[in-house]
Structures are given as structure tokens and as C-alpha cells.
Amino acid sequence: MGGSTFKWSFVIQASTQITSFLVSIFLARLLMPEAFGLIGMVAVFINVSKTLANGGFSASLIRVKDISPLDYSTVFTLNILFAIVLYGVLFFTAPTIANFYNETILSKLIRIMGLILLLNPFSMIPSTMLNRKLKFKEQFYVQFPSMVISSILALFLAYNGYGIWSLVWKELTFSVMSILLLFYFVRWKPLFGLDKAKLRFHFGFGSKLMITSLLQGVANNVQNIVIGKVFSVTDLGFYSRAKSMESLPTQFVFNGLNRVAYPLISASRNNQAVVQVHSNILQMVFYVLLPIQVISFVIGEPLFIWLLTEKWSASVPYFQLLLIASIFFPLIRFNQNLFMLLGKGKLLLTISVLQNILLLALILSVMHLGITQIIYCLIGVNVVSALVSSWYVSKYFSYGIKRLVNDTYSIFILNLILGIVFYILQSRFFDRFSIGIDILLVAGCFLAIYFLISFLLKFEVIGILRKNWNI
């Protein structure tokens, strides 16, 4: 695993997500929670439709050893057809969705934001081409400028009173800019055509992954559906803000590694090589991600007040619980990479169906109790899903739960101990300072002690990081 590959992958994640985070802070200060609640409602249907339109074909293209223009034209044509059909469904059902939530503005929001579906096929193929070749430097030059331009536009519109439409145009502008820059770097010419053999191959793999991704998308958004219907738009706004804040470190670390992990695992030629890559990736992701999550949990309340003001303080309990739920996310997703490598789409689909049935049943049974109880259900289901997927991995690879625990237990124990200590210290001593100083002291002291102890105890992951980052 080349150090430059990992570095550019993380440069992409750091630049885009830090920019997105900073912009979201200013937008949260300029806009009311209701605006984010409405976008949360729309996002449910847009994200599910995007999953269906993609069809799992991007992963199918990456795993092909010898690819031809026919593969690309077949997948592109399928994506276009799916996107047109799905946008049509969204367009005509938008008034019904608006009536379901008793929010008339949703109809117009869905129809305009749904245009992203028609744009996505033009970015999927060139983006996949760059992923196959591990050209993350070029991806940086696509994603970062697109993020900056769309963010500047959103801030300008929000400041000038355009409200929720500033969030809508941010997403549309990002999609358009990404397509223009991808075409500049890849020089790919869209071609229409369906080859029966290629269609059968990619649809056979991609359809199972599509259904699995769809179920995951529904599971990830079922909370939004329930909260938006049972509670108020403002409550959904608080939950959506908590979710976006929680997902920042999780997606930053996970996407940075997963962008490299799946192509590397796909290129591995034997069981032992796959297991070694999988083990290294898991150790790195937990070593980097867990301290960020623990620190965020400890300083949750002052962090929200300092960044977003008191009007968002109701998001804090949701934020802290979502952090716990997200701990298991990387393990579940990296296990899924192994299933995709083996072509075990049916197994992946079965696990996903059972997981989502369980989650939906639990949420429906507790939704009348409150949003906190809904998140408890999510935590429980994630734990079960992580254990089940890890058990199945052990059936096909020499990497079972015992090896997983052996690889990561020291990282988890150290974070748990430091988390408890700093949670007590933060509430009793650090809160004597100003909020900004409080946050910096907790984060700085935690990280200094964490890295010092891990170096002194010679954690195995230190050697893995040195090797892959050339440090």
C-alpha cells in the first residue's frame, strides 16, 4: 500500500469535509433548525433514489480485472435509464410526500433537488475510472474546487435571505462542478449502448449490491422518516444536525481508507494478502477514529454551544448517542468489502434484509417514547450487525472475531479509560475556563496522552502507519 495513495485519499477527505464542516457552521448560524429539518426530509428520498440509480455498478466496475469500453457504455446507459425513471417517480409523487409530512414546500424542493439524479450518471463513470487507477490526486482537484465554489454560493444565498434554497443550490452546484472537472481530467466521452453479456455480468453483481445498499439507505434514513412524521420539523432539524456533526469524523476516516481499501483488496491475489490488508485497514481506522469520537463525546455540549450557539443545544444528547452507534460502522462496511470481493451478494443481501427488519421493528415499537430511544435501537442493531458480519467473514477468511479483538482491544481499552477520565475532569475542572479553552485543553491533553501511551506500549498499528505513510 503506497504512502502517497493513502495521503492523497486523506487529503481529499480532509479538504472537502473540513470545508463542508466550516460552511455548515456558518449556515447553521444563519439558518433555523427547520431548514435543516426540511432538507433532512428531502434527503431521505434523494439518497434512496441515488442508491437505486447507481445500482451497485460502480463497485462492479472496480472489481473487473480486464475492463473494456463496452463495460463503461453498458453501465452508463443503465444509469441514465434508471435516473430518468426514478426522477419521474419523484416528480409525480412529490405532492404526495409533501402531504404526508404536511409541508407543502417539500413538493418543490424534491422536484428541484431531484435533478441531481439526472446529473449523477455523468460523474459516476469518470469517478470510477479514477478510483480503479487509484488516482486520488486528480480526485482532489475535482472535489475540493467543487466544494469551495458551491459553499461560497450557499453562504452568499443564506446571508441574503434565501433560507433553505441556499442548501438546495449548494448540492446542485457541487454536482455540476464535479462533472465539469471530471470531464477535464478524465477526457471520457459518454457512449450509449447495451452489451448483453456485460449487462448480465454487471447486473448480476450490482443488483444484489444495489438492494443491499438500498436497504442500508432506508435503514439510515428511517429515523428521518419517523422523526419527521411523528415529531416536528424542528426536532428533525436537531437530529439532522447531530447526525451531520457525528458523521464528520466517521466519514472522514472511513472514506479516506475505504477509497483505497476496496481497490487494494480487489487486487489482492490470495486469502492471506486479503486478510493482511483487512487487518491493517481496521487497525488504522480504529486507531485514528476512536479518539476523535471519544473526545467529541466528552466535549459534546461545549462544542455545540461554541460552534453553533445555544439554539442547537437540544442536539447534544442525540449527537453523543450517535457517536456510540457509529463506532461499529467501519467494521460493518469493511466486512462488506470482503463479501463483495467474493461475489457473495446474496449473503450480503440476506444479512442486510434481516438487519433492517430488526431495526424497523425496534423503531416502530419505541418511536412513541422519543428520539433518544430510537437511537438506542440503532446502537443495538449496529452491534448485532458487526458481530454477525464478522462471524461470516471468519467462514471465508482466516480472520475471525478472535483475531479482530486481538488486533483492536488495546486501542479500545485505552480510549475507554481516557474517555472516562476526561469526562470526569471536563465536568469538574476544565469547565472553569472559557468554552474555547475548555475544548482545546480537553482535546489537546487527550490526544497527547493517547499517542504517548500508544508509542510507549508499542502498539502494532504504529508500525502499520509508519509503513503505509512513510513516516
MARMIPA-143790 format. One record per residue (C-alpha): residue number from 0; residue in one letter; chain; x, y, z. Coordinates in steps of 0.5 Angstrom, whole numbers. Layout:
<NUM,A,A,<X,Y,Z>>
...
//
This chain:
<0,M,A,<0,0,0>>
<1,G,A,<3,6,-2>>
<2,G,A,<4,12,2>>
<3,S,A,<2,17,-3>>
<4,T,A,<-4,14,-4>>
<5,F,A,<-6,14,3>>
<6,K,A,<-4,21,4>>
<7,W,A,<-8,24,-3>>
<8,S,A,<-14,20,0>>
<9,F,A,<-14,23,6>>
<10,V,A,<-12,30,3>>
<11,I,A,<-19,29,-1>>
<12,Q,A,<-23,28,6>>
<13,A,A,<-19,33,10>>
<14,S,A,<-20,39,5>>
<15,T,A,<-27,37,3>>
<16,Q,A,<-30,35,10>>
<17,I,A,<-27,41,14>>
<18,T,A,<-29,46,8>>
<19,S,A,<-36,43,9>>
<20,F,A,<-36,43,17>>
<21,L,A,<-34,50,17>>
<22,V,A,<-39,52,12>>
<23,S,A,<-44,48,16>>
<24,I,A,<-43,52,22>>
<25,F,A,<-44,59,19>>
<26,L,A,<-50,56,15>>
<27,A,A,<-53,53,22>>
<28,R,A,<-52,60,25>>
<29,L,A,<-55,64,19>>
<30,L,A,<-61,59,18>>
<31,M,A,<-66,56,23>>
<32,P,A,<-67,49,25>>
<33,E,A,<-73,48,21>>
<34,A,A,<-69,49,15>>
<35,F,A,<-64,43,16>>
<36,G,A,<-71,39,18>>
<37,L,A,<-74,40,11>>
<38,I,A,<-67,38,8>>
<39,G,A,<-67,32,12>>
<40,M,A,<-74,30,10>>
<41,V,A,<-72,31,2>>
<42,A,A,<-65,28,3>>
<43,V,A,<-69,21,5>>
<44,F,A,<-72,21,-2>>
<45,I,A,<-66,23,-6>>
<46,N,A,<-61,19,-2>>
<47,V,A,<-65,13,-3>>
<48,S,A,<-66,14,-11>>
<49,K,A,<-59,16,-12>>
<50,T,A,<-57,9,-9>>
<51,L,A,<-62,6,-14>>
<52,A,A,<-60,10,-20>>
<53,N,A,<-52,8,-18>>
<54,G,A,<-55,0,-18>>
<55,G,A,<-48,-2,-15>>
<56,F,A,<-45,-2,-22>>
<57,S,A,<-39,3,-19>>
<58,A,A,<-37,-3,-15>>
<59,S,A,<-38,-8,-20>>
<60,L,A,<-33,-4,-25>>
<61,I,A,<-28,-3,-20>>
<62,R,A,<-27,-11,-19>>
<63,V,A,<-27,-12,-26>>
<64,K,A,<-19,-14,-28>>
<65,D,A,<-20,-13,-35>>
<66,I,A,<-24,-8,-37>>
<67,S,A,<-27,-5,-44>>
<68,P,A,<-31,1,-46>>
<69,L,A,<-37,-4,-47>>
<70,D,A,<-37,-4,-39>>
<71,Y,A,<-37,3,-39>>
<72,S,A,<-42,4,-44>>
<73,T,A,<-47,-1,-41>>
<74,V,A,<-46,2,-34>>
<75,F,A,<-47,9,-36>>
<76,T,A,<-53,7,-41>>
<77,L,A,<-56,3,-35>>
<78,N,A,<-55,9,-30>>
<79,I,A,<-58,14,-35>>
<80,L,A,<-65,10,-36>>
<81,F,A,<-65,9,-28>>
<82,A,A,<-64,16,-27>>
<83,I,A,<-70,18,-31>>
<84,V,A,<-75,13,-29>>
<85,L,A,<-73,15,-21>>
<86,Y,A,<-73,22,-23>>
<87,G,A,<-80,21,-26>>
<88,V,A,<-83,18,-20>>
<89,L,A,<-80,23,-15>>
<90,F,A,<-83,29,-19>>
<91,F,A,<-90,26,-19>>
<92,T,A,<-90,23,-12>>
<93,A,A,<-87,30,-9>>
<94,P,A,<-94,33,-8>>
<95,T,A,<-96,26,-4>>
<96,I,A,<-90,26,0>>
<97,A,A,<-91,34,2>>
<98,N,A,<-98,32,4>>
<99,F,A,<-95,26,8>>
<100,Y,A,<-91,31,12>>
<101,N,A,<-96,37,12>>
<102,E,A,<-90,41,9>>
<103,T,A,<-93,44,2>>
<104,I,A,<-86,47,0>>
<105,L,A,<-83,39,0>>
<106,S,A,<-86,38,-7>>
<107,K,A,<-82,44,-10>>
<108,L,A,<-76,42,-6>>
<109,I,A,<-76,35,-8>>
<110,R,A,<-77,36,-16>>
<111,I,A,<-71,41,-16>>
<112,M,A,<-66,37,-12>>
<113,G,A,<-68,31,-15>>
<114,L,A,<-65,34,-21>>
<115,I,A,<-58,31,-18>>
<116,L,A,<-61,24,-20>>
<117,L,A,<-60,26,-28>>
<118,L,A,<-53,29,-27>>
<119,N,A,<-50,23,-23>>
<120,P,A,<-49,18,-28>>
<121,F,A,<-44,23,-32>>
<122,S,A,<-40,23,-26>>
<123,M,A,<-40,16,-24>>
<124,I,A,<-36,13,-29>>
<125,P,A,<-30,18,-30>>
<126,S,A,<-30,18,-22>>
<127,T,A,<-30,10,-22>>
<128,M,A,<-24,11,-27>>
<129,L,A,<-20,15,-23>>
<130,N,A,<-22,10,-17>>
<131,R,A,<-19,4,-21>>
<132,K,A,<-13,7,-22>>
<133,L,A,<-12,10,-15>>
<134,K,A,<-11,17,-18>>
<135,F,A,<-13,21,-12>>
<136,K,A,<-9,27,-13>>
<137,E,A,<-14,28,-19>>
<138,Q,A,<-20,27,-15>>
<139,F,A,<-18,32,-10>>
<140,Y,A,<-17,37,-16>>
<141,V,A,<-24,35,-17>>
<142,Q,A,<-28,35,-11>>
<143,F,A,<-24,41,-7>>
<144,P,A,<-26,46,-12>>
<145,S,A,<-33,44,-13>>
<146,M,A,<-34,44,-5>>
<147,V,A,<-31,51,-5>>
<148,I,A,<-35,54,-10>>
<149,S,A,<-42,51,-8>>
<150,S,A,<-40,53,-1>>
<151,I,A,<-39,60,-3>>
<152,L,A,<-45,61,-7>>
<153,A,A,<-49,57,-1>>
<154,L,A,<-46,63,4>>
<155,F,A,<-48,68,0>>
<156,L,A,<-55,66,-1>>
<157,A,A,<-56,65,6>>
<158,Y,A,<-53,71,8>>
<159,N,A,<-58,75,3>>
<160,G,A,<-64,71,6>>
<161,Y,A,<-65,66,1>>
<162,G,A,<-66,61,7>>
<163,I,A,<-67,53,5>>
<164,W,A,<-66,55,-2>>
<165,S,A,<-58,56,0>>
<166,L,A,<-58,49,2>>
<167,V,A,<-61,46,-5>>
<168,W,A,<-57,50,-9>>
<169,K,A,<-51,48,-6>>
<170,E,A,<-52,41,-7>>
<171,L,A,<-54,42,-15>>
<172,T,A,<-48,47,-16>>
<173,F,A,<-43,42,-13>>
<174,S,A,<-46,36,-18>>
<175,V,A,<-45,41,-24>>
<176,M,A,<-38,43,-22>>
<177,S,A,<-36,36,-20>>
<178,I,A,<-38,34,-27>>
<179,L,A,<-34,39,-31>>
<180,L,A,<-28,38,-27>>
<181,L,A,<-28,30,-28>>
<182,F,A,<-29,31,-36>>
<183,Y,A,<-23,36,-36>>
<184,F,A,<-19,31,-32>>
<185,V,A,<-21,24,-35>>
<186,R,A,<-23,26,-42>>
<187,W,A,<-28,21,-42>>
<188,K,A,<-34,21,-48>>
<189,P,A,<-40,19,-46>>
<190,L,A,<-43,13,-50>>
<191,F,A,<-49,10,-50>>
<192,G,A,<-50,2,-51>>
<193,L,A,<-52,-4,-48>>
<194,D,A,<-48,-11,-49>>
<195,K,A,<-52,-17,-47>>
<196,A,A,<-46,-20,-44>>
<197,K,A,<-44,-14,-40>>
<198,L,A,<-51,-13,-38>>
<199,R,A,<-52,-20,-35>>
<200,F,A,<-45,-19,-31>>
<201,H,A,<-45,-12,-28>>
<202,F,A,<-53,-13,-26>>
<203,G,A,<-52,-20,-23>>
<204,F,A,<-47,-17,-18>>
<205,G,A,<-49,-10,-18>>
<206,S,A,<-57,-11,-17>>
<207,K,A,<-55,-15,-10>>
<208,L,A,<-51,-10,-8>>
<209,M,A,<-56,-4,-10>>
<210,I,A,<-61,-8,-6>>
<211,T,A,<-57,-8,0>>
<212,S,A,<-55,-1,-1>>
<213,L,A,<-62,1,-2>>
<214,L,A,<-64,-3,5>>
<215,Q,A,<-58,1,8>>
<216,G,A,<-60,7,6>>
<217,V,A,<-67,6,8>>
<218,A,A,<-64,4,15>>
<219,N,A,<-60,10,15>>
<220,N,A,<-66,15,14>>
<221,V,A,<-72,11,17>>
<222,Q,A,<-70,15,23>>
<223,N,A,<-71,22,19>>
<224,I,A,<-78,19,16>>
<225,V,A,<-80,17,23>>
<226,I,A,<-78,23,27>>
<227,G,A,<-80,28,21>>
<228,K,A,<-87,25,21>>
<229,V,A,<-88,23,29>>
<230,F,A,<-85,29,32>>
<231,S,A,<-84,36,29>>
<232,V,A,<-79,39,23>>
<233,T,A,<-75,43,29>>
<234,D,A,<-74,36,32>>
<235,L,A,<-72,33,26>>
<236,G,A,<-67,39,25>>
<237,F,A,<-64,38,31>>
<238,Y,A,<-63,31,30>>
<239,S,A,<-60,32,23>>
<240,R,A,<-55,37,26>>
<241,A,A,<-53,32,31>>
<242,K,A,<-52,27,25>>
<243,S,A,<-48,31,21>>
<244,M,A,<-44,33,26>>
<245,E,A,<-43,26,28>>
<246,S,A,<-41,23,21>>
<247,L,A,<-36,28,20>>
<248,P,A,<-30,25,24>>
<249,T,A,<-33,18,22>>
<250,Q,A,<-34,19,14>>
<251,F,A,<-27,23,14>>
<252,V,A,<-23,17,17>>
<253,F,A,<-27,11,14>>
<254,N,A,<-28,14,7>>
<255,G,A,<-21,16,7>>
<256,L,A,<-19,9,8>>
<257,N,A,<-24,6,4>>
<258,R,A,<-23,10,-2>>
<259,V,A,<-16,6,-2>>
<260,A,A,<-18,-1,1>>
<261,Y,A,<-23,-4,-4>>
<262,P,A,<-19,-3,-10>>
<263,L,A,<-13,-6,-6>>
<264,I,A,<-17,-12,-3>>
<265,S,A,<-20,-13,-10>>
<266,A,A,<-12,-13,-13>>
<267,S,A,<-10,-18,-7>>
<268,R,A,<-9,-25,-10>>
<269,N,A,<-10,-29,-5>>
<270,N,A,<-13,-30,2>>
<271,Q,A,<-7,-29,6>>
<272,A,A,<-6,-22,3>>
<273,V,A,<-13,-20,3>>
<274,V,A,<-13,-22,11>>
<275,Q,A,<-7,-17,12>>
<276,V,A,<-10,-11,8>>
<277,H,A,<-16,-12,12>>
<278,S,A,<-13,-13,19>>
<279,N,A,<-8,-7,17>>
<280,I,A,<-14,-2,15>>
<281,L,A,<-18,-4,21>>
<282,Q,A,<-13,-2,26>>
<283,M,A,<-11,4,23>>
<284,V,A,<-19,6,22>>
<285,F,A,<-20,5,30>>
<286,Y,A,<-13,8,32>>
<287,V,A,<-15,15,28>>
<288,L,A,<-22,15,29>>
<289,L,A,<-24,12,36>>
<290,P,A,<-20,18,40>>
<291,I,A,<-24,23,36>>
<292,Q,A,<-30,20,37>>
<293,V,A,<-29,20,45>>
<294,I,A,<-26,27,45>>
<295,S,A,<-33,29,41>>
<296,F,A,<-37,25,46>>
<297,V,A,<-33,29,52>>
<298,I,A,<-34,36,50>>
<299,G,A,<-41,35,46>>
<300,E,A,<-44,40,50>>
<301,P,A,<-39,46,50>>
<302,L,A,<-37,44,43>>
<303,F,A,<-44,45,40>>
<304,I,A,<-45,52,44>>
<305,W,A,<-39,55,42>>
<306,L,A,<-40,53,34>>
<307,L,A,<-47,53,33>>
<308,T,A,<-50,58,39>>
<309,E,A,<-55,56,45>>
<310,K,A,<-60,55,40>>
<311,W,A,<-57,48,38>>
<312,S,A,<-56,45,45>>
<313,A,A,<-62,40,44>>
<314,S,A,<-58,37,39>>
<315,V,A,<-52,35,44>>
<316,P,A,<-56,28,47>>
<317,Y,A,<-57,26,40>>
<318,F,A,<-50,27,38>>
<319,Q,A,<-47,23,44>>
<320,L,A,<-51,17,43>>
<321,L,A,<-50,17,35>>
<322,L,A,<-42,17,36>>
<323,I,A,<-43,11,40>>
<324,A,A,<-47,8,34>>
<325,S,A,<-42,10,29>>
<326,I,A,<-36,6,33>>
<327,F,A,<-39,0,29>>
<328,F,A,<-40,3,22>>
<329,P,A,<-33,2,20>>
<330,L,A,<-32,-5,22>>
<331,I,A,<-39,-7,18>>
<332,R,A,<-37,-3,12>>
<333,F,A,<-30,-6,11>>
<334,N,A,<-33,-13,12>>
<335,Q,A,<-38,-12,7>>
<336,N,A,<-32,-10,2>>
<337,L,A,<-30,-18,3>>
<338,F,A,<-37,-20,2>>
<339,M,A,<-36,-16,-5>>
<340,L,A,<-30,-19,-7>>
<341,L,A,<-32,-26,-6>>
<342,G,A,<-38,-24,-10>>
<343,K,A,<-43,-26,-4>>
<344,G,A,<-48,-21,-6>>
<345,K,A,<-54,-26,-4>>
<346,L,A,<-51,-27,3>>
<347,L,A,<-49,-19,4>>
<348,L,A,<-57,-18,2>>
<349,T,A,<-59,-23,7>>
<350,I,A,<-55,-20,13>>
<351,S,A,<-58,-13,11>>
<352,V,A,<-65,-15,10>>
<353,L,A,<-65,-18,17>>
<354,Q,A,<-61,-12,20>>
<355,N,A,<-66,-7,17>>
<356,I,A,<-72,-11,19>>
<357,L,A,<-70,-12,26>>
<358,L,A,<-68,-4,26>>
<359,L,A,<-75,-2,23>>
<360,A,A,<-79,-7,28>>
<361,L,A,<-75,-4,34>>
<362,I,A,<-76,3,32>>
<363,L,A,<-83,2,31>>
<364,S,A,<-84,-1,38>>
<365,V,A,<-81,5,41>>
<366,M,A,<-82,11,37>>
<367,H,A,<-87,14,41>>
<368,L,A,<-82,14,47>>
<369,G,A,<-78,19,44>>
<370,I,A,<-72,20,39>>
<371,T,A,<-67,18,44>>
<372,Q,A,<-70,11,45>>
<373,I,A,<-70,11,37>>
<374,I,A,<-62,12,37>>
<375,Y,A,<-61,6,43>>
<376,C,A,<-65,2,38>>
<377,L,A,<-60,4,32>>
<378,I,A,<-54,2,37>>
<379,G,A,<-56,-5,39>>
<380,V,A,<-57,-6,31>>
<381,N,A,<-50,-4,30>>
<382,V,A,<-47,-8,35>>
<383,V,A,<-51,-14,32>>
<384,S,A,<-49,-13,25>>
<385,A,A,<-42,-12,27>>
<386,L,A,<-42,-19,30>>
<387,V,A,<-46,-23,25>>
<388,S,A,<-42,-20,19>>
<389,S,A,<-35,-21,23>>
<390,W,A,<-37,-28,24>>
<391,Y,A,<-39,-29,17>>
<392,V,A,<-32,-26,15>>
<393,S,A,<-29,-32,19>>
<394,K,A,<-32,-37,15>>
<395,Y,A,<-29,-35,9>>
<396,F,A,<-22,-32,11>>
<397,S,A,<-18,-33,17>>
<398,Y,A,<-20,-27,20>>
<399,G,A,<-25,-28,26>>
<400,I,A,<-28,-25,32>>
<401,K,A,<-22,-27,36>>
<402,R,A,<-17,-24,31>>
<403,L,A,<-21,-18,31>>
<404,V,A,<-21,-17,38>>
<405,N,A,<-13,-18,38>>
<406,D,A,<-12,-13,33>>
<407,T,A,<-16,-8,37>>
<408,Y,A,<-17,-9,44>>
<409,S,A,<-11,-5,46>>
<410,I,A,<-14,1,42>>
<411,F,A,<-21,1,45>>
<412,I,A,<-19,0,52>>
<413,L,A,<-14,6,52>>
<414,N,A,<-20,10,49>>
<415,L,A,<-25,8,54>>
<416,I,A,<-20,9,60>>
<417,L,A,<-18,16,58>>
<418,G,A,<-25,18,56>>
<419,I,A,<-28,16,63>>
<420,V,A,<-22,20,66>>
<421,F,A,<-23,26,62>>
<422,Y,A,<-31,26,62>>
<423,I,A,<-30,27,70>>
<424,L,A,<-24,32,69>>
<425,Q,A,<-28,36,64>>
<426,S,A,<-34,37,68>>
<427,R,A,<-31,38,75>>
<428,F,A,<-24,42,73>>
<429,F,A,<-24,44,65>>
<430,D,A,<-31,48,65>>
<431,R,A,<-28,53,70>>
<432,F,A,<-25,56,63>>
<433,S,A,<-28,59,57>>
<434,I,A,<-31,55,53>>
<435,G,A,<-26,55,47>>
<436,I,A,<-20,54,52>>
<437,D,A,<-24,48,55>>
<438,I,A,<-25,45,48>>
<439,L,A,<-17,46,47>>
<440,L,A,<-15,43,53>>
<441,V,A,<-19,37,53>>
<442,A,A,<-17,35,46>>
<443,G,A,<-10,37,47>>
<444,C,A,<-9,33,53>>
<445,F,A,<-13,27,51>>
<446,L,A,<-9,27,44>>
<447,A,A,<-2,28,47>>
<448,I,A,<-3,22,53>>
<449,Y,A,<-6,18,48>>
<450,F,A,<-1,18,43>>
<451,L,A,<5,18,48>>
<452,I,A,<2,12,51>>
<453,S,A,<1,8,45>>
<454,F,A,<8,10,43>>
<455,L,A,<11,7,49>>
<456,L,A,<7,1,49>>
<457,K,A,<9,0,42>>
<458,F,A,<2,-1,39>>
<459,E,A,<2,-6,33>>
<460,V,A,<-2,0,29>>
<461,I,A,<4,5,30>>
<462,G,A,<9,0,25>>
<463,I,A,<3,0,20>>
<464,L,A,<2,7,20>>
<465,R,A,<10,8,19>>
<466,K,A,<10,3,13>>
<467,N,A,<4,6,10>>
<468,W,A,<5,13,11>>
<469,N,A,<13,13,10>>
<470,I,A,<14,16,17>>
//
